[in-house]
Amino acid sequence: MSNLWFIALAVLIAIIAYMLYYYLVNKRSVTELNQNEFHNGLRKAQVIDVREKVDYDYGHINGARNIPITMFKQRFQGLRKDQPIYLCDGNGISSYRAARILKKNGYTDVYMLKGGYKKWTGKIKSKK
């Protein structure tokens, strides 16, 4: 029975270590911006919505381009390195993945909307 507890404890520690590692990697990849900060920088930035096209088409932040996270590795190269990149997703998860891809490829000025599109209260373009 003590071996079982030891294995369970080891698995739990491994899971916590894995989650902590990805939390720290994510935090270093991107700067989170609140609503006001994101809104204030919109005009100077490349705003990229990483949600799938169907969600983007339903409604998105004015001026945002759609590069779905499922296509991001193939399509991010069109982004400029000399302008800030503002990432937006549904709830604040996929932007981390996109930011890690960008950082790995030499992009340094990368930000994301904290809480994602679901929390956005600014102007949107939507299908009617």
KAWOMO-V305582 format. One record per residue. N is the residue number from 1. PHI is phi in degrees with one decimal (NA if undefined). D_LAST is the distance of its C-alpha to the last C-alpha in whole Angstrom. Layout:
BEGIN
N&PHI&D_LAST / N&PHI&D_LAST
END
This chain:
BEGIN
1&NA&62 / 2&-66.7&62 / 3&-63.9&61 / 4&-63.3&58 / 5&-63.6&57 / 6&-62.9&58 / 7&-65.2&55 / 8&-62.0&52 / 9&-64.8&53 / 10&-62.9&53 / 11&-64.8&50 / 12&-61.0&48 / 13&-63.7&49 / 14&-63.6&48 / 15&-64.5&44 / 16&-63.5&45 / 17&-62.5&46 / 18&-61.7&43 / 19&-64.5&40 / 20&-64.5&42 / 21&-58.4&43 / 22&-67.9&39 / 23&-61.6&38 / 24&-68.4&40 / 25&-62.0&39 / 26&-61.7&36 / 27&-63.7&37 / 28&-80.5&39 / 29&-79.8&36 / 30&-151.5&33 / 31&-97.9&33 / 32&-82.0&31 / 33&-115.8&29 / 34&-78.0&28 / 35&-52.5&24 / 36&-65.3&26 / 37&-61.8&28 / 38&-62.3&25 / 39&-61.5&24 / 40&-66.1&27 / 41&-99.7&27 / 42&-53.5&24 / 43&-68.3&25 / 44&-95.7&28 / 45&-114.8&27 / 46&-88.9&25 / 47&-94.8&22 / 48&-119.2&22 / 49&-97.6&19 / 50&-96.5&22 / 51&-72.3&19 / 52&-66.8&19 / 53&-55.5&16 / 54&-61.2&14 / 55&-70.6&14 / 56&-59.9&13 / 57&-63.6&10 / 58&-67.3&9 / 59&176.6&9 / 60&-153.2&13 / 61&-65.6&15 / 62&-52.6&15 / 63&87.4&17 / 64&-77.7&18 / 65&-95.8&19 / 66&-102.8&19 / 67&-129.7&22 / 68&-56.2&22 / 69&-57.5&25 / 70&-68.9&26 / 71&-113.4&27 / 72&-60.8&28 / 73&-60.5&31 / 74&-87.3&31 / 75&-120.7&28 / 76&-72.0&29 / 77&-61.0&32 / 78&-75.5&30 / 79&-81.7&29 / 80&-82.2&32 / 81&-87.0&35 / 82&-93.8&35 / 83&-130.0&32 / 84&-61.7&31 / 85&-114.4&28 / 86&-106.9&26 / 87&-99.5&24 / 88&-138.4&22 / 89&-138.1&21 / 90&-69.8&20 / 91&-138.9&23 / 92&96.7&25 / 93&-109.2&27 / 94&-64.6&26 / 95&-61.0&27 / 96&-61.9&30 / 97&-61.8&31 / 98&-61.4&29 / 99&-63.6&31 / 100&-62.4&34 / 101&-62.9&34 / 102&-63.8&33 / 103&-59.9&37 / 104&-61.0&39 / 105&-106.3&38 / 106&90.6&39 / 107&-82.9&36 / 108&-117.2&37 / 109&-100.9&34 / 110&-119.1&32 / 111&-134.1&30 / 112&-140.8&27 / 113&-78.3&25 / 114&-63.9&26 / 115&88.6&25 / 116&74.6&22 / 117&-59.9&18 / 118&-60.7&18 / 119&-96.2&20 / 120&-67.0&18 / 121&-116.2&18 / 122&-80.8&17 / 123&-68.7&15 / 124&-133.1&12 / 125&-112.6&9 / 126&-136.4&6 / 127&-73.5&4 / 128&-119.6&0
END
